[in-house]
Amino acid sequence: MQVLNKGFVNLVEHMGGDAAVIRNARRCWRSESKSADADRQLLRHLIRKGHKTPFEAMVFTFDVKAPLFVARQWFRHRIASYNEESLRYCIAQREYYVPEGLEGDVLAAWVRQNESAFDFYYELVDTYKLPREQARSVLPVGIYTNFFWTVNGSSLMNFLMLRTAQDAQYEIRMYANAILELVKEVAPVSFGEFEREVLKRGG
Ligand SMILES: Cc1cc2nc3c(=O)[nH]c(=O)nc-3n(C[C@H](O)[C@H](O)[C@H](O)COP(=O)(O)OP(=O)(O)OC[C@H]3O[C@@H](n4cnc5c(N)ncnc54)[C@H](O)[C@@H]3O)c2cc1C
Protein backbone atom coordinates (compact mmCIF):
# COMPACT_ATOMS: atom_id res chain seq x y z
CA MET A 1 0.00 0.00 0.00
CA GLN A 2 1.54 3.32 -1.03
CA VAL A 3 2.20 5.87 1.71
CA LEU A 4 3.62 9.39 1.18
CA ASN A 5 5.30 10.22 -2.14
CA LYS A 6 7.68 7.25 -2.40
CA GLY A 7 6.92 5.04 0.59
CA PHE A 8 4.85 1.95 1.19
CA VAL A 9 3.81 -0.58 3.79
CA ASN A 10 2.95 -4.15 2.81
CA LEU A 11 1.95 -7.11 4.93
CA VAL A 12 4.48 -9.79 3.97
CA GLU A 13 3.15 -12.60 6.16
CA HIS A 14 1.31 -13.25 9.38
CA MET A 15 0.81 -16.02 11.90
CA GLY A 16 -2.57 -16.39 13.58
CA GLY A 17 -5.64 -14.21 13.39
CA ASP A 18 -8.95 -13.89 15.23
CA ALA A 19 -9.21 -17.67 15.73
CA ALA A 20 -5.83 -17.81 17.49
CA VAL A 21 -6.77 -14.93 19.81
CA ILE A 22 -10.11 -16.57 20.65
CA ARG A 23 -8.44 -19.94 21.28
CA ASN A 24 -5.89 -18.37 23.63
CA ALA A 25 -8.48 -16.28 25.45
CA ARG A 26 -10.83 -19.22 25.94
CA ARG A 27 -8.05 -21.18 27.63
CA CYS A 28 -8.57 -18.87 30.66
CA TRP A 29 -12.15 -20.09 31.08
CA ARG A 30 -11.55 -23.64 29.77
CA SER A 31 -14.30 -22.90 27.22
CA GLU A 32 -14.86 -23.56 23.53
CA SER A 33 -15.89 -21.18 20.77
CA LYS A 34 -19.74 -21.15 20.74
CA SER A 35 -20.81 -18.61 18.14
CA ALA A 36 -19.33 -15.78 16.11
CA ASP A 37 -21.30 -13.33 18.18
CA ALA A 38 -20.05 -14.75 21.49
CA ASP A 39 -16.48 -14.67 20.16
CA ARG A 40 -16.83 -11.04 19.12
CA GLN A 41 -18.17 -10.15 22.56
CA LEU A 42 -15.26 -11.97 24.15
CA LEU A 43 -12.70 -10.00 22.12
CA ARG A 44 -14.51 -6.77 22.92
CA HIS A 45 -14.34 -7.66 26.60
CA LEU A 46 -10.59 -8.37 26.38
CA ILE A 47 -9.96 -5.03 24.68
CA ARG A 48 -12.08 -3.08 27.17
CA LYS A 49 -10.37 -4.71 30.14
CA GLY A 50 -6.85 -4.47 28.71
CA HIS A 51 -6.44 -8.27 28.79
CA LYS A 52 -3.88 -8.11 26.01
CA THR A 53 -1.87 -11.33 26.01
CA PRO A 54 -4.28 -13.33 23.79
CA PHE A 55 -3.54 -10.80 21.01
CA GLU A 56 0.13 -11.79 21.18
CA ALA A 57 -0.92 -15.03 19.44
CA MET A 58 -1.00 -13.01 16.21
CA VAL A 59 2.32 -11.99 14.63
CA PHE A 60 2.73 -9.80 11.57
CA THR A 61 5.69 -8.98 9.33
CA PHE A 62 5.51 -5.78 7.31
CA ASP A 63 7.80 -4.51 4.59
CA VAL A 64 8.14 -0.76 5.12
CA LYS A 65 9.68 2.01 3.08
CA ALA A 66 9.59 5.27 5.00
CA PRO A 67 11.58 8.49 5.45
CA LEU A 68 14.41 8.20 7.99
CA PHE A 69 12.71 10.61 10.38
CA VAL A 70 9.59 8.41 10.39
CA ALA A 71 11.68 5.26 10.93
CA ARG A 72 13.36 6.97 13.86
CA GLN A 73 9.99 7.45 15.57
CA TRP A 74 8.90 3.94 14.56
CA PHE A 75 11.98 2.24 16.02
CA ARG A 76 11.13 3.64 19.45
CA HIS A 77 8.54 0.84 19.58
CA ARG A 78 10.81 -1.71 21.27
CA ILE A 79 8.45 -4.66 21.51
CA ALA A 80 9.02 -5.71 17.90
CA SER A 81 11.84 -6.86 15.61
CA TYR A 82 13.49 -4.80 12.91
CA ASN A 83 15.82 -5.54 10.01
CA GLU A 84 16.81 -2.45 8.08
CA GLU A 85 18.71 -1.96 4.86
CA SER A 86 22.21 -0.74 5.77
CA LEU A 87 23.82 2.28 4.19
CA ARG A 88 27.16 0.82 5.25
CA TYR A 89 26.60 -1.99 2.74
CA CYS A 90 24.15 -0.52 0.21
CA ILE A 91 24.27 2.63 -1.89
CA ALA A 92 21.57 5.13 -1.02
CA GLN A 93 18.95 5.55 -3.72
CA ARG A 94 18.14 9.03 -4.89
CA GLU A 95 14.73 9.16 -3.23
CA TYR A 96 13.50 11.63 -0.65
CA TYR A 97 10.30 12.78 0.95
CA VAL A 98 8.43 15.66 -0.62
CA PRO A 99 5.41 16.78 1.44
CA GLU A 100 2.14 17.12 -0.42
CA GLY A 101 1.16 20.69 -1.09
CA LEU A 102 4.66 22.12 -1.54
CA GLU A 103 4.77 24.28 -4.64
CA GLY A 104 6.52 27.12 -6.40
CA ASP A 105 9.80 28.43 -4.97
CA VAL A 106 9.63 26.30 -1.82
CA LEU A 107 9.19 23.09 -3.81
CA ALA A 108 12.05 24.09 -6.13
CA ALA A 109 14.33 24.84 -3.17
CA TRP A 110 13.33 21.58 -1.46
CA VAL A 111 14.23 19.55 -4.55
CA ARG A 112 17.44 21.51 -5.15
CA GLN A 113 18.61 20.97 -1.57
CA ASN A 114 17.95 17.22 -1.66
CA GLU A 115 19.41 16.73 -5.13
CA SER A 116 22.54 18.61 -4.14
CA ALA A 117 22.97 16.39 -1.04
CA PHE A 118 22.72 13.30 -3.25
CA ASP A 119 25.14 14.78 -5.84
CA PHE A 120 27.72 15.32 -3.10
CA TYR A 121 27.08 11.86 -1.60
CA TYR A 122 27.70 10.11 -4.95
CA GLU A 123 30.77 12.26 -5.53
CA LEU A 124 32.16 11.24 -2.13
CA VAL A 125 31.55 7.57 -2.86
CA ASP A 126 32.48 7.44 -6.56
CA THR A 127 35.19 10.07 -6.94
CA TYR A 128 36.72 10.39 -3.48
CA LYS A 129 36.19 6.70 -2.57
CA LEU A 130 34.95 7.61 0.89
CA PRO A 131 33.40 4.60 2.67
CA ARG A 132 29.62 4.55 2.29
CA GLU A 133 29.20 4.53 6.04
CA GLN A 134 30.86 7.95 6.25
CA ALA A 135 29.52 9.44 3.01
CA ARG A 136 25.93 8.91 4.21
CA SER A 137 26.47 11.64 6.82
CA VAL A 138 25.71 14.28 4.20
CA LEU A 139 22.25 12.89 3.40
CA PRO A 140 19.15 14.51 4.93
CA VAL A 141 16.65 12.82 7.27
CA GLY A 142 13.99 12.82 4.55
CA ILE A 143 15.68 10.07 2.52
CA TYR A 144 13.83 6.77 2.37
CA THR A 145 14.86 3.68 4.27
CA ASN A 146 13.54 0.14 3.93
CA PHE A 147 12.96 -2.33 6.78
CA PHE A 148 11.05 -5.41 7.81
CA TRP A 149 8.99 -5.00 10.97
CA THR A 150 7.77 -8.05 12.89
CA VAL A 151 5.35 -7.33 15.69
CA ASN A 152 2.73 -9.20 17.70
CA GLY A 153 -0.91 -8.13 17.78
CA SER A 154 -0.78 -6.64 21.27
CA SER A 155 2.29 -4.49 20.60
CA LEU A 156 0.80 -3.49 17.26
CA MET A 157 -2.31 -2.23 19.06
CA ASN A 158 -0.08 -0.06 21.26
CA PHE A 159 1.63 1.30 18.13
CA LEU A 160 -1.73 1.98 16.45
CA MET A 161 -3.13 3.70 19.53
CA LEU A 162 -0.14 6.04 19.77
CA ARG A 163 0.50 6.60 16.07
CA THR A 164 -3.03 6.99 14.67
CA ALA A 165 -3.75 9.65 17.31
CA GLN A 166 -4.16 13.23 16.13
CA ASP A 167 -1.09 14.35 18.09
CA ALA A 168 1.17 11.84 16.29
CA GLN A 169 3.16 13.36 13.42
CA TYR A 170 1.17 13.34 10.17
CA GLU A 171 3.68 11.19 8.27
CA ILE A 172 3.82 8.27 10.74
CA ARG A 173 0.04 8.58 11.17
CA MET A 174 -0.35 7.82 7.45
CA TYR A 175 1.62 4.58 7.92
CA ALA A 176 -0.35 3.64 11.05
CA ASN A 177 -3.65 4.22 9.22
CA ALA A 178 -2.49 2.04 6.32
CA ILE A 179 -1.41 -0.74 8.71
CA LEU A 180 -4.79 -0.66 10.44
CA GLU A 181 -6.49 -1.25 7.07
CA LEU A 182 -4.09 -4.15 6.27
CA VAL A 183 -4.58 -5.97 9.57
CA LYS A 184 -8.36 -5.50 9.52
CA GLU A 185 -8.31 -7.68 6.40
CA VAL A 186 -6.63 -10.62 8.18
CA ALA A 187 -8.00 -10.20 11.73
CA PRO A 188 -11.24 -8.26 11.22
CA VAL A 189 -12.81 -8.94 14.61
CA SER A 190 -9.74 -8.14 16.74
CA PHE A 191 -8.79 -4.97 14.91
CA GLY A 192 -12.39 -3.98 14.09
CA GLU A 193 -13.27 -4.09 17.80
CA PHE A 194 -9.99 -2.40 18.71
CA GLU A 195 -10.75 0.43 16.31
CA ARG A 196 -14.30 0.82 17.68
CA GLU A 197 -13.44 0.48 21.37
CA VAL A 198 -10.10 2.27 21.54
CA LEU A 199 -9.19 4.31 18.47
CA LYS A 200 -12.59 5.90 17.84
CA ARG A 201 -12.93 6.68 21.55
CA GLY A 202 -9.57 8.43 21.56
CA GLY A 203 -7.43 5.76 23.30
C1 LIG B 1 3.02 11.87 20.08
C2 LIG B 1 4.33 11.28 20.54
C3 LIG B 1 5.38 12.11 20.87
C4 LIG B 1 6.60 11.57 21.31
N1 LIG B 1 7.63 12.42 21.60
C5 LIG B 1 8.83 11.92 22.01
C6 LIG B 1 9.94 12.78 22.32
O1 LIG B 1 9.84 13.99 22.20
N2 LIG B 1 11.10 12.22 22.71
C7 LIG B 1 11.25 10.87 22.86
O2 LIG B 1 12.33 10.42 23.25
N3 LIG B 1 10.23 10.02 22.58
C8 LIG B 1 9.02 10.50 22.16
N4 LIG B 1 8.00 9.65 21.85
C9 LIG B 1 8.23 8.19 21.92
C10 LIG B 1 7.54 7.57 23.14
O3 LIG B 1 8.07 8.07 24.36
C11 LIG B 1 7.70 6.03 23.11
O4 LIG B 1 9.08 5.71 23.19
C12 LIG B 1 7.15 5.42 21.84
O5 LIG B 1 5.87 5.92 21.55
C13 LIG B 1 7.07 3.89 22.01
O6 LIG B 1 6.01 3.59 22.88
P1 LIG B 1 6.08 2.38 23.88
O7 LIG B 1 7.23 2.53 24.83
O8 LIG B 1 4.70 2.25 24.52
O9 LIG B 1 6.30 1.13 22.89
P2 LIG B 1 7.24 -0.14 23.09
O10 LIG B 1 8.65 0.26 23.21
O11 LIG B 1 6.87 -1.08 21.97
O12 LIG B 1 6.80 -0.74 24.46
C14 LIG B 1 5.50 -1.30 24.61
C15 LIG B 1 5.19 -1.35 26.10
O13 LIG B 1 6.13 -2.24 26.74
C16 LIG B 1 6.46 -1.72 28.02
N5 LIG B 1 7.91 -1.47 28.04
C17 LIG B 1 8.78 -1.55 26.99
N6 LIG B 1 10.02 -1.29 27.39
C18 LIG B 1 9.95 -1.02 28.72
C19 LIG B 1 10.89 -0.64 29.71
N7 LIG B 1 12.19 -0.48 29.44
N8 LIG B 1 10.45 -0.45 30.95
C20 LIG B 1 9.15 -0.58 31.28
N9 LIG B 1 8.18 -0.92 30.39
C21 LIG B 1 8.59 -1.14 29.13
C22 LIG B 1 5.65 -0.45 28.22
O14 LIG B 1 4.44 -0.79 28.86
C23 LIG B 1 5.36 -0.01 26.80
O15 LIG B 1 4.19 0.77 26.68
C24 LIG B 1 6.78 10.16 21.42
C25 LIG B 1 5.69 9.33 21.08
C26 LIG B 1 4.50 9.87 20.64
C27 LIG B 1 3.37 8.94 20.25
The ligand as an SDF file (V2000), in Angstrom:
LIG
                    3D

 53 58  0  0  0  0  0  0  0  0999 V2000
    3.0240   11.8680   20.0780 C   0  0  0  0  0  0  0  0  0  0  0  0
    4.3330   11.2780   20.5400 C   0  0  0  0  0  0  0  0  0  0  0  0
    5.3840   12.1100   20.8670 C   0  0  0  0  0  0  0  0  0  0  0  0
    6.6020   11.5710   21.3110 C   0  0  0  0  0  0  0  0  0  0  0  0
    7.6290   12.4250   21.6000 N   0  0  0  0  0  0  0  0  0  0  0  0
    8.8310   11.9200   22.0150 C   0  0  0  0  0  0  0  0  0  0  0  0
    9.9440   12.7830   22.3190 C   0  0  0  0  0  0  0  0  0  0  0  0
    9.8430   13.9930   22.2040 O   0  0  0  0  0  0  0  0  0  0  0  0
   11.1050   12.2220   22.7110 N   0  0  0  0  0  0  0  0  0  0  0  0
   11.2530   10.8680   22.8630 C   0  0  0  0  0  0  0  0  0  0  0  0
   12.3250   10.4160   23.2480 O   0  0  0  0  0  0  0  0  0  0  0  0
   10.2260   10.0230   22.5760 N   0  0  0  0  0  0  0  0  0  0  0  0
    9.0230   10.5010   22.1580 C   0  0  0  0  0  0  0  0  0  0  0  0
    7.9970    9.6520   21.8470 N   0  0  0  0  0  0  0  0  0  0  0  0
    8.2330    8.1930   21.9190 C   0  0  0  0  0  0  0  0  0  0  0  0
    7.5380    7.5700   23.1360 C   0  0  0  0  0  0  0  0  0  0  0  0
    8.0720    8.0690   24.3640 O   0  0  0  0  0  0  0  0  0  0  0  0
    7.6970    6.0350   23.1100 C   0  0  0  0  0  0  0  0  0  0  0  0
    9.0760    5.7120   23.1890 O   0  0  0  0  0  0  0  0  0  0  0  0
    7.1510    5.4160   21.8370 C   0  0  0  0  0  0  0  0  0  0  0  0
    5.8740    5.9240   21.5540 O   0  0  0  0  0  0  0  0  0  0  0  0
    7.0730    3.8910   22.0120 C   0  0  0  0  0  0  0  0  0  0  0  0
    6.0130    3.5870   22.8830 O   0  0  0  0  0  0  0  0  0  0  0  0
    6.0770    2.3790   23.8850 P   0  0  0  0  0  0  0  0  0  0  0  0
    7.2330    2.5260   24.8310 O   0  0  0  0  0  0  0  0  0  0  0  0
    4.7050    2.2480   24.5220 O   0  0  0  0  0  0  0  0  0  0  0  0
    6.2990    1.1300   22.8890 O   0  0  0  0  0  0  0  0  0  0  0  0
    7.2390   -0.1410   23.0880 P   0  0  0  0  0  0  0  0  0  0  0  0
    8.6480    0.2570   23.2050 O   0  0  0  0  0  0  0  0  0  0  0  0
    6.8700   -1.0780   21.9700 O   0  0  0  0  0  0  0  0  0  0  0  0
    6.8050   -0.7440   24.4560 O   0  0  0  0  0  0  0  0  0  0  0  0
    5.4970   -1.3030   24.6130 C   0  0  0  0  0  0  0  0  0  0  0  0
    5.1930   -1.3520   26.1040 C   0  0  0  0  0  0  0  0  0  0  0  0
    6.1310   -2.2440   26.7420 O   0  0  0  0  0  0  0  0  0  0  0  0
    6.4580   -1.7230   28.0190 C   0  0  0  0  0  0  0  0  0  0  0  0
    7.9080   -1.4750   28.0370 N   0  0  0  0  0  0  0  0  0  0  0  0
    8.7810   -1.5470   26.9870 C   0  0  0  0  0  0  0  0  0  0  0  0
   10.0200   -1.2860   27.3950 N   0  0  0  0  0  0  0  0  0  0  0  0
    9.9490   -1.0150   28.7170 C   0  0  0  0  0  0  0  0  0  0  0  0
   10.8880   -0.6390   29.7110 C   0  0  0  0  0  0  0  0  0  0  0  0
   12.1860   -0.4830   29.4390 N   0  0  0  0  0  0  0  0  0  0  0  0
   10.4460   -0.4510   30.9520 N   0  0  0  0  0  0  0  0  0  0  0  0
    9.1540   -0.5840   31.2770 C   0  0  0  0  0  0  0  0  0  0  0  0
    8.1840   -0.9230   30.3930 N   0  0  0  0  0  0  0  0  0  0  0  0
    8.5930   -1.1450   29.1320 C   0  0  0  0  0  0  0  0  0  0  0  0
    5.6500   -0.4530   28.2200 C   0  0  0  0  0  0  0  0  0  0  0  0
    4.4400   -0.7920   28.8620 O   0  0  0  0  0  0  0  0  0  0  0  0
    5.3630   -0.0120   26.8040 C   0  0  0  0  0  0  0  0  0  0  0  0
    4.1870    0.7720   26.6800 O   0  0  0  0  0  0  0  0  0  0  0  0
    6.7810   10.1600   21.4200 C   0  0  0  0  0  0  0  0  0  0  0  0
    5.6930    9.3310   21.0790 C   0  0  0  0  0  0  0  0  0  0  0  0
    4.5020    9.8700   20.6390 C   0  0  0  0  0  0  0  0  0  0  0  0
    3.3680    8.9380   20.2460 C   0  0  0  0  0  0  0  0  0  0  0  0
  1  2  1  0
  2  3  1  0
  2 52  2  0
  3  4  2  0
  4  5  1  0
  4 50  1  0
  5  6  2  0
  6  7  1  0
  6 13  1  0
  7  8  2  0
  7  9  1  0
  9 10  1  0
 10 11  2  0
 10 12  1  0
 12 13  2  0
 13 14  1  0
 14 15  1  0
 14 50  1  0
 15 16  1  0
 16 17  1  0
 16 18  1  0
 18 19  1  0
 18 20  1  0
 20 21  1  0
 20 22  1  0
 22 23  1  0
 23 24  1  0
 24 25  2  0
 24 26  1  0
 24 27  1  0
 27 28  1  0
 28 29  2  0
 28 30  1  0
 28 31  1  0
 31 32  1  0
 32 33  1  0
 33 34  1  0
 33 48  1  0
 34 35  1  0
 35 36  1  0
 35 46  1  0
 36 37  1  0
 36 45  1  0
 37 38  2  0
 38 39  1  0
 39 40  1  0
 39 45  2  0
 40 41  1  0
 40 42  2  0
 42 43  1  0
 43 44  2  0
 44 45  1  0
 46 47  1  0
 46 48  1  0
 48 49  1  0
 50 51  2  0
 51 52  1  0
 52 53  1  0
M  END
$$$$
